[in-house]
Amino acid sequence: MRRFTAIIVASSTFGLIGCVADTSLERAVVGAAIGCAAGEVLVDGRCVEGAIVGAGVGVLTN
């Protein structure tokens, strides 16, 4: 149930990112926050690694 809730929260956040993020820095910060949450919930305590990957994805996507 924890993973299902995390997936729902992450998909909702991804949907709202298109409305909020205007710059690469904002996308990186939001991506890092989502990656940290996903790493913490899905991989049991891997917040830092998830944040790094999330920030990279946030910067590269446009």
C-alpha positions as CSV (number, residue, x, y, z in Angstrom):
1,M,0.0,0.0,0.0
2,R,2.9,2.4,0.7
3,R,4.2,2.0,-2.8
4,F,0.8,2.5,-4.4
5,T,0.4,5.8,-2.4
6,A,3.9,6.9,-3.5
7,I,3.1,6.2,-7.1
8,I,-0.1,8.2,-6.9
9,V,1.6,11.1,-5.3
10,A,4.5,11.1,-7.8
11,S,2.2,10.9,-10.8
12,S,0.1,13.8,-9.4
13,T,3.3,15.8,-8.9
14,F,4.5,15.1,-12.4
15,G,1.1,16.3,-13.7
16,L,1.4,19.6,-11.9
17,I,5.1,20.2,-12.8
18,G,4.0,21.3,-16.3
19,C,2.0,24.1,-14.8
20,V,4.5,25.3,-12.2
21,A,8.1,24.9,-13.4
22,D,9.4,27.6,-15.8
23,T,13.1,27.4,-15.5
24,S,15.7,24.6,-15.4
25,L,16.5,25.3,-11.8
26,E,12.9,24.9,-10.7
27,R,12.6,21.6,-12.7
28,A,15.8,20.4,-11.0
29,V,14.5,21.2,-7.5
30,V,11.2,19.6,-8.2
31,G,12.8,16.6,-9.8
32,A,15.2,16.2,-6.8
33,A,12.3,16.3,-4.4
34,I,10.3,13.7,-6.3
35,G,13.4,11.6,-6.7
36,C,14.2,11.8,-3.0
37,A,10.6,10.7,-2.1
38,A,10.7,7.9,-4.6
39,G,14.1,6.7,-3.4
40,E,13.0,6.8,0.2
41,V,9.8,4.9,-0.4
42,L,10.6,2.5,-3.3
43,V,14.2,1.6,-2.5
44,D,14.1,1.8,1.3
45,G,16.2,4.8,2.3
46,R,17.9,5.9,-0.9
47,C,16.9,9.5,-0.8
48,V,20.2,11.0,-2.0
49,E,20.6,8.7,-5.0
50,G,16.9,9.4,-6.0
51,A,17.4,13.1,-5.6
52,I,20.5,13.1,-7.9
53,V,18.7,11.1,-10.6
54,G,15.5,13.2,-10.2
55,A,17.4,16.5,-10.5
56,G,19.2,15.2,-13.6
57,V,15.9,14.2,-15.2
58,G,14.3,17.5,-14.3
59,V,17.1,19.5,-16.0
60,L,17.2,17.3,-19.1
61,T,13.4,17.3,-19.7
62,N,11.9,20.4,-21.3
